[in-house]
Amino acid sequence: TSSLEGFSSKVSLILLASNILRIFYWFLSPFQTVFLIQSMVMVVAQLLLLRLIVSKRFQVSSAENLVLVKPVAELPSTASSAAKKEPIGLISNKTPGLQYESFWEWSNFRIYLVWLLGYSLFCSILVASNAFFFKSLVFTKVIGYTALLTEASLGIPQFLCNWKRRSTNGLCVTLVVCWFLGDVIKTLLFLLKQ
């Protein structure tokens, strides 16, 4: 189906955040190359998915989020001069914010890229600070566990999306099966390495 109604884009946020952090963690405590490559592939895949989400969401929401502004001639005579200068045409009815509901629900792909660039810069400063100044094993482990726990929370935004909608319609069963299989494979690789 081409509908994204049943998919929470915050799942992509979690996967991007955890995998970017895991890539930076590798510089402090190198782990198996296959997991590093998997993290890099996941970042690229999630960026492509976000691009698709933005293009689909903009097609659907452009009509829903725009309202017609009254022409200047139709404004009451008591309207302020600022209101009279308001452009004629379509304007956005919703403003992006940092509230949970609107965070990571942007209609411009560049906003995602800017946020991810800032997040990556933050992660690089943390890792570089530890690598060059603190050299703390505890801090290194905290970064690694943070990446793991972030990815472990993957299902939470999808659960909240389904709960809010009171439905799983639009959620592809293949997606859930792939999540499960990915976790099984990673667990098996970990156990085989022990």
C-alpha contacts under 8 A as a table, 3 or more apart, distances in Angstrom:
res1	aa1	res2	aa2	distance
1	T	170	G	7.61
3	S	6	G	7.55
3	S	56	K	7.93
3	S	170	G	6.54
4	L	7	F	5.41
4	L	53	I	7.05
4	L	56	K	7.52
4	L	57	R	7.75
4	L	170	G	6.69
4	L	171	L	7.99
5	E	8	S	7.90
5	E	170	G	5.85
5	E	171	L	7.84
6	G	161	C	7.41
6	G	162	N	7.09
6	G	168	T	6.30
6	G	169	N	5.91
6	G	170	G	4.14
6	G	171	L	4.59
7	F	158	Q	6.73
7	F	161	C	7.53
7	F	170	G	7.01
7	F	171	L	5.79
8	S	11	V	5.82
8	S	12	S	7.92
8	S	157	P	6.29
8	S	158	Q	5.29
8	S	161	C	6.07
9	S	12	S	5.34
9	S	13	L	6.79
9	S	50	L	7.40
9	S	53	I	7.60
9	S	104	W	6.98
9	S	105	E	7.13
10	K	13	L	4.71
10	K	14	I	6.31
10	K	104	W	6.41
10	K	157	P	5.95
10	K	158	Q	7.67
11	V	14	I	5.20
11	V	15	L	6.27
11	V	154	L	5.87
11	V	155	G	7.23
11	V	157	P	6.16
11	V	158	Q	6.66
12	S	15	L	5.06
12	S	16	L	5.92
12	S	46	Q	5.80
12	S	49	L	7.84
12	S	50	L	7.22
13	L	16	L	5.19
13	L	17	A	5.96
13	L	104	W	7.29
14	I	17	A	5.16
14	I	18	S	6.00
14	I	150	T	6.35
14	I	151	E	6.15
14	I	153	S	7.55
14	I	154	L	6.05
15	L	18	S	5.33
15	L	19	N	5.94
15	L	42	M	7.45
15	L	43	V	7.50
15	L	46	Q	7.35
15	L	150	T	7.96
15	L	151	E	6.12
15	L	154	L	7.13
16	L	19	N	5.31
16	L	20	I	5.89
16	L	42	M	7.47
16	L	43	V	5.58
16	L	46	Q	6.67
17	A	20	I	5.38
17	A	21	L	6.12
17	A	119	Y	7.90
17	A	147	A	7.65
17	A	150	T	7.51
18	S	21	L	5.18
18	S	22	R	6.02
18	S	146	T	7.75
18	S	147	A	4.56
18	S	148	L	6.88
18	S	150	T	5.58
18	S	151	E	5.53
19	N	22	R	4.83
19	N	23	I	6.12
19	N	39	S	5.05
19	N	40	M	7.28
19	N	42	M	7.10
19	N	43	V	6.57
19	N	147	A	7.02
19	N	151	E	7.98
20	I	23	I	5.12
20	I	24	F	6.46
20	I	39	S	7.28
20	I	40	M	7.86
20	I	43	V	7.12
20	I	120	S	6.87
21	L	24	F	5.17
21	L	25	Y	6.03
21	L	120	S	7.81
21	L	123	C	6.43
21	L	143	I	7.41
21	L	144	G	7.85
21	L	147	A	5.78
22	R	25	Y	4.81
22	R	26	W	6.30
22	R	36	L	7.69
22	R	39	S	7.13
22	R	144	G	6.65
22	R	147	A	5.73
23	I	26	W	5.29
23	I	27	F	7.38
23	I	36	L	6.25
23	I	39	S	6.62
23	I	40	M	7.35
24	F	27	F	5.58
24	F	28	L	7.36
24	F	123	C	6.81
24	F	124	S	6.63
24	F	127	V	6.61
25	Y	28	L	5.30
25	Y	29	S	6.17
25	Y	30	P	7.50
25	Y	127	V	7.08
25	Y	140	T	7.30
25	Y	143	I	6.51
25	Y	144	G	6.09
26	W	29	S	5.04
26	W	30	P	4.37
26	W	31	F	6.18
26	W	36	L	7.31
27	F	30	P	5.93
27	F	127	V	7.66
28	L	127	V	6.97
28	L	131	A	6.46
28	L	140	T	6.54
29	S	140	T	7.37
31	F	35	F	7.27
31	F	36	L	7.38
32	Q	35	F	5.59
32	Q	36	L	6.71
33	T	36	L	4.96
33	T	37	I	6.14
34	V	37	I	5.15
34	V	38	Q	6.04
35	F	38	Q	4.82
35	F	39	S	6.14
36	L	39	S	5.13
36	L	40	M	6.37
37	I	40	M	5.04
37	I	41	V	6.11
38	Q	41	V	5.12
38	Q	42	M	6.03
39	S	42	M	5.02
39	S	43	V	6.26
40	M	43	V	5.19
40	M	44	V	6.45
41	V	44	V	5.18
41	V	45	A	6.06
42	M	45	A	4.96
42	M	46	Q	5.98
43	V	46	Q	5.23
43	V	47	L	6.17
44	V	47	L	5.14
44	V	48	L	6.29
45	A	48	L	5.15
45	A	49	L	6.16
46	Q	49	L	4.84
46	Q	50	L	6.01
47	L	50	L	5.04
47	L	51	R	6.18
48	L	51	R	5.05
48	L	52	L	6.35
49	L	52	L	5.06
49	L	53	I	6.13
50	L	53	I	4.87
50	L	54	V	6.05
50	L	109	F	7.39
51	R	54	V	5.23
51	R	55	S	6.25
51	R	109	F	6.17
52	L	55	S	5.17
52	L	56	K	6.13
53	I	56	K	5.20
53	I	57	R	5.79
54	V	57	R	5.07
54	V	58	F	5.88
54	V	106	W	7.26
54	V	107	S	5.44
54	V	108	N	6.58
54	V	109	F	6.27
55	S	58	F	5.34
55	S	59	Q	6.37
55	S	107	S	7.78
56	K	59	Q	5.20
56	K	60	V	6.35
57	R	60	V	5.13
57	R	61	S	5.70
57	R	62	S	7.98
57	R	107	S	6.83
58	F	61	S	5.13
58	F	62	S	5.40
58	F	107	S	5.73
59	Q	62	S	5.77
59	Q	63	A	7.84
60	V	63	A	6.73
60	V	64	E	7.29
61	S	64	E	4.84
61	S	65	N	5.73
62	S	65	N	5.55
62	S	66	L	6.24
63	A	66	L	5.75
65	N	92	S	5.83
65	N	93	N	5.27
65	N	94	K	6.39
66	L	90	L	5.85
66	L	91	I	5.50
66	L	92	S	4.82
66	L	93	N	5.47
67	V	90	L	5.64
67	V	91	I	5.98
67	V	92	S	6.75
67	V	93	N	6.25
68	L	88	I	7.99
68	L	89	G	5.83
68	L	90	L	4.99
68	L	91	I	6.95
69	V	87	P	7.65
69	V	88	I	5.76
69	V	89	G	5.56
69	V	90	L	6.17
69	V	91	I	7.12
70	K	74	E	6.17
70	K	75	L	6.86
70	K	88	I	6.67
70	K	89	G	7.79
71	P	74	E	5.52
71	P	75	L	6.95
71	P	87	P	7.96
71	P	88	I	5.41
71	P	89	G	7.83
72	V	75	L	5.35
72	V	84	K	5.49
72	V	85	K	7.49
72	V	86	E	7.62
72	V	88	I	7.29
75	L	79	A	6.54
75	L	84	K	7.14
76	P	79	A	5.53
79	A	83	A	6.19
79	A	84	K	6.77
80	S	83	A	5.27
80	S	84	K	6.48
81	S	84	K	5.03
81	S	85	K	6.42
82	A	85	K	5.23
82	A	86	E	6.71
83	A	86	E	5.26
92	S	95	T	7.10
96	P	102	S	6.14
96	P	103	F	7.41
96	P	106	W	6.81
97	G	102	S	5.81
97	G	103	F	6.19
98	L	102	S	6.38
98	L	103	F	4.99
99	Q	102	S	5.55
99	Q	103	F	5.70
100	Y	103	F	5.23
101	E	105	E	7.67
102	S	105	E	5.26
102	S	106	W	7.29
103	F	106	W	7.25
104	W	112	Y	7.46
106	W	109	F	7.33
106	W	111	I	7.12
106	W	112	Y	7.56
108	N	111	I	5.71
108	N	112	Y	7.38
109	F	112	Y	5.33
109	F	113	L	6.56
110	R	113	L	4.91
110	R	114	V	6.12
111	I	114	V	5.12
111	I	115	W	6.15
112	Y	115	W	5.13
112	Y	116	L	6.09
113	L	116	L	5.07
113	L	117	L	6.00
114	V	117	L	5.02
114	V	118	G	6.22
115	W	118	G	5.14
115	W	119	Y	6.14
116	L	119	Y	4.91
116	L	120	S	5.93
117	L	120	S	5.06
117	L	121	L	6.09
118	G	121	L	5.03
118	G	122	F	6.17
119	Y	122	F	5.02
119	Y	123	C	6.20
120	S	123	C	5.01
120	S	124	S	6.04
121	L	124	S	5.05
121	L	125	I	6.19
122	F	125	I	5.21
122	F	126	L	6.33
123	C	126	L	5.10
123	C	127	V	6.15
124	S	127	V	5.12
124	S	128	A	5.85
125	I	128	A	5.13
125	I	129	S	5.85
126	L	129	S	5.23
126	L	130	N	6.32
127	V	130	N	5.21
127	V	131	A	5.98
128	A	131	A	4.95
128	A	132	F	5.87
128	A	133	F	7.88
129	S	132	F	5.53
129	S	133	F	5.42
129	S	134	F	6.49
130	N	133	F	5.53
130	N	134	F	4.64
130	N	135	K	5.04
130	N	136	S	6.37
130	N	139	F	7.31
130	N	140	T	7.49
131	A	134	F	6.63
131	A	135	K	5.30
132	F	135	K	6.56
136	S	139	F	5.23
136	S	140	T	6.31
137	L	140	T	5.00
137	L	141	K	6.23
138	V	141	K	5.13
138	V	142	V	6.17
139	F	142	V	4.95
139	F	143	I	6.32
140	T	143	I	5.25
140	T	144	G	6.41
141	K	144	G	5.00
141	K	145	Y	6.04
142	V	145	Y	5.17
142	V	146	T	5.90
143	I	146	T	5.08
143	I	147	A	6.33
144	G	147	A	5.26
144	G	148	L	6.39
145	Y	148	L	4.93
145	Y	149	L	5.93
146	T	149	L	5.15
146	T	150	T	5.91
147	A	150	T	5.18
147	A	151	E	6.34
148	L	151	E	5.28
148	L	152	A	6.11
149	L	152	A	4.79
149	L	153	S	6.36
150	T	153	S	5.36
150	T	154	L	7.06
151	E	154	L	5.24
152	A	155	G	7.62
153	S	156	I	5.59
154	L	157	P	6.92
154	L	158	Q	7.71
155	G	158	Q	5.32
155	G	159	F	5.99
156	I	159	F	5.03
156	I	160	L	6.15
157	P	160	L	5.01
157	P	161	C	6.05
158	Q	161	C	4.99
158	Q	162	N	6.16
159	F	162	N	5.14
159	F	163	W	5.99
160	L	163	W	4.93
160	L	164	K	5.95
161	C	164	K	5.24
161	C	165	R	6.21
162	N	165	R	5.14
162	N	166	R	5.67
162	N	167	S	5.34
162	N	168	T	5.48
163	W	166	R	4.82
163	W	167	S	6.82
164	K	167	S	7.96
165	R	168	T	7.77
168	T	171	L	5.57
171	L	175	L	7.63
172	C	175	L	5.39
172	C	176	V	7.04
173	V	176	V	5.25
173	V	177	V	6.25
174	T	177	V	5.02
174	T	178	C	6.02
175	L	178	C	5.12
175	L	179	W	6.26
176	V	179	W	5.10
176	V	180	F	6.27
177	V	180	F	5.07
177	V	181	L	6.08
178	C	181	L	5.04
178	C	182	G	5.91
179	W	182	G	5.21
179	W	183	D	6.29
180	F	183	D	5.27
180	F	184	V	6.22
181	L	184	V	4.98
181	L	185	I	6.10
182	G	185	I	5.21
182	G	186	K	6.21
183	D	186	K	5.14
183	D	187	T	6.06
184	V	187	T	5.10
184	V	188	L	6.11
185	I	188	L	5.08
185	I	189	L	6.13
186	K	189	L	5.12
186	K	190	F	6.14
187	T	190	F	5.07
187	T	191	L	6.16
188	L	191	L	5.07
188	L	192	L	5.99
189	L	192	L	5.16
189	L	193	K	6.17
190	F	193	K	5.25
190	F	194	Q	6.61
191	L	194	Q	5.29
